[in-house]
Each structure stands twice: as C-alpha cells, then as structure tokens.
Amino acid sequence: MTGQSVLITGASGFIGRATVLQLRARGFAVQAVVRRAQSIPDEWAQDPEITPVICDLARSDLDLDGVDCVIHAAASLVGNDAQQACDTITATHTVLRAINAQTKPPHLILLSSITVYDTLSLSVGATLDEGTALEQNSARRDAYCRAKIAQETLTQKAANDVGFPLSILRAGAVFGPDRVWNGHIGVALGPVLLRFGGRGQVPLCALSHCAAALVRAVEIRPPPHAPHIVNILDDDLPNRKRFVQILRNSGWPKRVLPLPWRALDILARIVSLLPVKAPGLLRRPVLHARLKPLKYSNARLHDLYGLESEFWFETAMLRAIDPTIFEPKND
C-alpha cells in the first residue's frame, strides 16, 4: 500500500528504527519523529522518503498535516511515575491533540505492552490472550505498567469521542541486537542468574517481528469505534530453561541457580501481610506479571494480520546475541 504518509514517534529508538526500515521496504513515505537532531541515524540521509521531524513531545506540539497514519512508539521503559508522566503520558496527550486538530484524523497505532494484563487473576498454566482481564488496580504494579494503562485509556477515549481508527498492539518482551535480557527470566546477581521456575512460556517478540506487526497495522485499517487490539508475540515461545540455555551463548550467566517459583510466591504472600510496601518481585502482582508460569496466545496476530515469525527461537536469539554470525562472508 504505497502513497501513504506514516508518522512514527520514537523513530530513533530500538523498535522505532527497525519499523522505519520496514515501512520504507513496503513503500511508505515516513516522517520520523526524534527528540534531538543528534539521534538521527546516518542512513536516513540516503533516503529522500524519510523526513526527520525534531520534536520533544513532552514540550512541543506536533504537526500532522498530510499524515495518513501515526505509529506512536515513543515511551519510557524505565523511571518512576514522574518520568513516565513526562515521557509517556504527556507525549501521548501531544499526539492526541495533533490528531484532534485534523479535519480528517489519521489512523493511530499505539505500541503498548502485555504488561497491562492482570496475571494475578490467572491460574498457573493458563493462557493469556486479548480476552484476559486488564489490571484494574495499577497502584499495586510498577510505574511502567501504570503508564501503559493510562496510554491505552487516553487513546481509546479519544478514538471513541473523535471517531478516528485505532489499533493497539501489545508487545511482549522485544529482543534483538544488544537487547536479549528481560525481566521474565529471573533475578540477575552479577555473573549469577536466579531462575525461578523452568515451566511456562517467556512472552517474547523478536524486533523484526514487532516492526512487521506495526507495518501490518498500517496496512489493515480498523473501522472507527471498533479498535483492533492485538498481542504481538512470536510463534515459538521458549520456557525459561530453554531461554537460559541459549542465553549462555552470550557469555552470561556464568552460573544458574534454579529455584521453585512457588517458594517465591509464598514468600511474597507472607510479605504482603506486613505493614510495609514490598519492593519489586516481593509484590505478588509484580511477581505474577513477570514470572508466573503461563502460556501466551498470538492467534489474533495470525488471524487479523496473517503474520508469522521469521525464525524459530534459537535462531532469532543467536542473531540477537551476535548478528555477524549470519552476515554473508566476502570472498
């Protein structure tokens, strides 16, 4: 579907940069929003169909004239509620104001996260999909979860009020070059990994798969007032033991200490009875979101977008750990 102009926020980020490349491969003209000029990749200068847009969404307005579709991928992965409010929620308000200012509002694609689900309510071994209940008490979770829930709430209300097409893509743990670790595995202590449980799938999404899903969302436009909500997950999801086996090819961890997930859950349950706010994984809602043995479905990704993973898990991880392994050798 060529001829469309797509604006993407967070364009120089880990996911954004890969998505820009895939958008161009599909023939879309791209307006790539970056916070600073220093963030503009050198290769963009070689493509006249990539237009860098320097804009700090937390402080400046956005111009969407001539834009057919917006991929909103700008967000902070870390930080407390104040940082999330600035980098994630305020940025979303800026995008929504720009959409509302258009006579013909563009299609909005929000890159969200599977962190928005209430995994505490699921039984061990259950399957998480788009029908799983969302977290209703975000105060018991972390700042990132609260920000993603706020993003979804804001965009769904705006889409309902204004009537613009909306797609919400909830990504799993996205991995690729220089990013292979995620919090669904266990606890890292220097060269040692505490791996809690070996069962249950790790909700992974390869970088190229995530970018491909965002591009497919551009091509498959939902009707107004009927948003597409899709989990982006790979077809081949390993359990924690299989994940760690291939991760060790990177040289870390040097040692793995497998511990029973139930033991940590019991400890977190005991800590919850104390008159203190427990840190991190000692809060049961956080623990269940990261380490509970679950299955994850990407059936809707297949049904709606017809998208399949490019590689099996081991190949995708090896490519992420050392991309040069698969580069063609010069004679």
C-alpha positions, 0 to 999 in steps of 0.5 A: 500500500504505497502513497501513504504518509506514516508518522512514527514517534520514537523513530530513533529508538530500538523498535522505532528504527527497525519499523522505519526500515520496514515501512520504507521496504513496503513503500511508505513515505515516513516522517520520523519523529526524534527528540534531538537532531543528534539521534538521527541515524546516518542512513536516513540521509540516503533516503529522500522518503524519510523526513526527520521531524525534531520534536520533544513531545513532552514540550512541543506540539506536533504537526500532522498535516498530510499524515495518513497514519501515526505509529506512536512508539515513543515511551519510557521503559524505565523511571518512576511515575514522574518520568513516565508522566513526562515521557509517556503520558504527556507525549501521548496527550501531544499526539492526541491533540495533533490528531484532534486538530485534523479535519480528517484524523489519521489512523493511530497505532499505539505500541503498548505492552502485555504488561497491562494484563492482570496475571494475578487473576490467572491460574498457573498454566493458563493462557493469556490472550486479548480476552484476559482481564486488564489490571484494574488496580495499577497502584499495586504494579510498577510505574511502567505498567501504570503508564501503559494503562493510562496510554491505552485509556487516553487513546481509546477515549479519544478514538471513541469521542473523535471517531478516528481508527485505532489499533493497539498492539501489545508487545511482549518482551522485544529482543534483538541486537544488544537487547536479549535480557528481560525481566521474565527470566529471573533475578540477575546477581552479577555473573549469577542468574536466579531462575525461578521456575523452568515451566511456562512460556517467556512472552517474547517478540523478536524486533523484526517481528514487532516492526512487521506487526506495526507495518501490518497495522498500517496496512489493515485499517480498523473501522472507527469505534471498533479498535483492533487490539492485538498481542504481538508475540512470536510463534515459538515461545521458549520456557525459561530453561530453554531461554537460559540455555541459549542465553549462555551463548552470550557469555552470561550467566556464568552460573544458574541457580534454579529455584521453585517459583512457588517458594517465591510466591509464598514468600511474597504472600507472607510479605504482603501481610506486613505493614510495609510496601514490598519492593519489586518481585516481593509484590505478588502482582509484580511477581505474577506479571513477570514470572508466573508460569503461563502460556501466551496466545498470538492467534489474533496476530495470525488471524487479523494480520496473517503474520508469522515469525521469521525464525524459530527461537534459537535462531532469532536469539543467536542473531540477537546475541551476535548478528555477524554470525549470519552476515554473508562472508566476502570472498 
